[in-house]
């Protein structure tokens, strides 16, 4: 019997949950097809489907879904609302399944997380396993194993970023969702420029731990979005170890535009707010980064 082929778009959720998904689905005997790295062709696919109000990251996501449409039995598109009453995700994460189901004809594989209403991640994955025709015990074991691997990978990434904080080079904390910084189409040029400038860039996403949301309340006690709270919590925790901050976002992200502006008004650390859209060119990005690093060099002398 052929294995079920499940497509995973290499965008948005992928950069948070790839280790969890891959291990879980492979333990249940599925074949995983991950779309290739983002290119201009990926974006053009997405733009043909998206509307003008969608952020660049969502347009890229739709391009990845389009690539997978004829290549698998199911496409995994979760619906993630929140991880608790005060840990809300972006509305795109909540509405993503509905957006995709209205734009594509493929069979979609999904799960729901809404911990404010007792729909936990573990229960969601058990239901996902049952939907694939697997038993409850098998699904529980696959979830437990996948969480262990996810945690191991996360600890290693955090360890790597912590080492960078001891560098003698200028240290720049990047406040960005992983689906932006880690996506080659958006983040590759930025990372290459910083490397050429001999700047140690630290990915804030990988510094997040159990203290991060608590730390974020020192900067703002009433933030709504989970991922933004976690990221700004790294500023408070590591502000004594860094020389500057790069806020990286894609146009027109609502949560980022509000939270980043709030942080810019509050923090006393040198910073650059870099907003990427589908027309952004590498030359303009390079000029802004070079200027910022020059300023950073003057302030750290």
BELVENZI-V757869 format. One line per field, one symbol per residue. psi: psi as a letter, one per 20 degrees, with the letter a starting at -180 (. if undefined). A space follows every 10 residues. Layout:
psi->???
This chain:
psi->pqqpoppopm rdhhihjggg gggghhhjjq ppopqrqprh hgghghhhhr rhiqrhhhgg ghhggggigj jrhqponroo grkrhkmqrq hhhgjgghgg hihqiqpqpr qpomhhkknr gghghghggh hjjrrgghgg ghggghhggg hghghggggg hhhhijqirp poponqqhig hiphhgiggg hgghghjlpo ppohhiipai ighghhihhp ikqhpghggg ghhhghhjhi irhrpooprq pmpggghggg ggghhhqjpp qpooppaiip qhghgggggg gghgghhhhi .
